[in-house]
Amino acid sequence: MGGAERALVDEVFDTNWVAPTGPMVTRFEEDLACLTGFAHVAALSSGTAALHLALRLAGISAGDEVWSATMTFIGGVAPILYLRGKPVFVDVEAETFLLDLDLLEAELARAARRGGLPRAIITTDIYGHPIDVERLSTLRQRFGFLWISDTAEALGAYSAGRHAGAGADFMIMSFNGNKIITTSGGGALASNDCAMIERARFLSTQARDPAPHYEHSTFGYNYRLSGVSAAIGVGQLAVLPQRVERRREINLRYREQLGDRSGFSFSPEASGVRANRWLTTVRINPAAAGYDREVVRLKLEEHNIESRPLWKPMHMQPIFAGASSHGGDVAEQAFAEGLCLPSGSNMTNDDVDRVCEIIDSVRTQR
Ligand SMILES: *Cc1c(COP(=O)(O)O)cnc(C)c1O
């Protein structure tokens, strides 16, 4: 927590607006709109809920194709299944793990020729690096799909001077406990389309038609964010710039200490991009390093330090066996070699140095 959160929660208690409605929820939505540049934002109970609503608002129904990057977190694709859509996974770039836009463009052109363009595409700003928003906007114009930007990991990141996800039809945010800022649990859906966000609020509060009694012409969900969580969120937004700054410092420190070890490579930052460096990841090429990332992970574990392989690609997950995909080898290779390092904003320089020393102590296994 940053410091202001407790007073803001007190305000919610004092005014008795603890329920998922009221001035603090509105204030959080306005603050998020201001930060991201989107005109309208609905505060929700999770990022997964935000994506579910985005897909529902996009009109996805049984059998509709939704394309997404294969390397992502399950919450960034599972809602496709909630609506019985058909996920199609697209490979990523080797260095940034972002959706491979050359491959995407080629596959979209092929899909257009056979008359099978996807209705929606989900891009994931993985580990806090935003996708090229200008190129996405161009592709969207050319091929006419709905663009949903999963920016759950990239709050406070910028591309070409605009917030991550700018220009998307829908942008989703997450304030889960592990994200760069948190409301304990929460999320948000942003769009420049006022009617869509109004509809998202309607669907997130059980789709109650205007009437003195409970009247329903469709079904909704119980997805609204509570006033208590919104108060925490308003407080957290005040410290987001410091959080981003610290994560970037941690990333730099890892690079400085481990960047020249043979076989180690760190994700670059594309030109014009300011990533939030939510997680620092490293790729370890076993042929060059003399050991693989699993040796490093277990060594850290011996010291009670948690690290984790990169997100396992969706086309490799048992639940998606049989799903279609375009490519996937690059993501598979990245998954085999990549490790997410401890990256919490509250890590001290000594903490980072200790992780580096332990990694440094790993010697060739041959
Ligand atoms: C965390 C995350 C989500 C889901 O957000 P929740 O708030 O945990 O539901 C979706 N996509 C990505 C890429 C995430 O990292």
Ligand as a Chemical Component Dictionary entry (heavy atoms), coordinates in Angstrom:
data_LIG
# 
_chem_comp.id                   LIG 
_chem_comp.type                 NON-POLYMER 
_chem_comp.pdbx_formal_charge   0 
_chem_comp.three_letter_code    LIG 
# 
loop_
_chem_comp_atom.comp_id 
_chem_comp_atom.atom_id 
_chem_comp_atom.alt_atom_id 
_chem_comp_atom.type_symbol 
_chem_comp_atom.charge 
_chem_comp_atom.model_Cartn_x 
_chem_comp_atom.model_Cartn_y 
_chem_comp_atom.model_Cartn_z 
_chem_comp_atom.pdbx_ordinal 
LIG C1 C1 C 0 -3.844 -11.066 -14.245 1  
LIG C2 C2 C 0 -4.187 -11.219 -15.665 2  
LIG C3 C3 C 0 -5.520 -11.368 -16.097 3  
LIG C4 C4 C 0 -6.676 -11.557 -15.171 4  
LIG O1 O1 O 0 -6.874 -10.558 -14.233 5  
LIG P1 P1 P 0 -7.600 -10.917 -12.850 6  
LIG O2 O2 O 0 -7.870 -9.583  -12.251 7  
LIG O3 O3 O 0 -6.639 -11.741 -12.049 8  
LIG O4 O4 O 0 -8.852 -11.656 -13.182 9  
LIG C5 C5 C 0 -5.755 -11.440 -17.453 10 
LIG N1 N1 N 0 -4.775 -11.368 -18.344 11 
LIG C6 C6 C 0 -3.487 -11.238 -17.979 12 
LIG C7 C7 C 0 -2.436 -11.156 -19.036 13 
LIG C8 C8 C 0 -3.145 -11.179 -16.631 14 
LIG O5 O5 O 0 -1.863 -11.100 -16.263 15 
# 
loop_
_chem_comp_bond.comp_id 
_chem_comp_bond.atom_id_1 
_chem_comp_bond.atom_id_2 
_chem_comp_bond.value_order 
_chem_comp_bond.pdbx_ordinal 
LIG C1 C2 SING 1  
LIG C2 C3 SING 2  
LIG C2 C8 DOUB 3  
LIG C3 C4 SING 4  
LIG C3 C5 DOUB 5  
LIG C4 O1 SING 6  
LIG O1 P1 SING 7  
LIG P1 O2 DOUB 8  
LIG P1 O3 SING 9  
LIG P1 O4 SING 10 
LIG C5 N1 SING 11 
LIG N1 C6 DOUB 12 
LIG C6 C7 SING 13 
LIG C6 C8 SING 14 
LIG C8 O5 SING 15 
# 
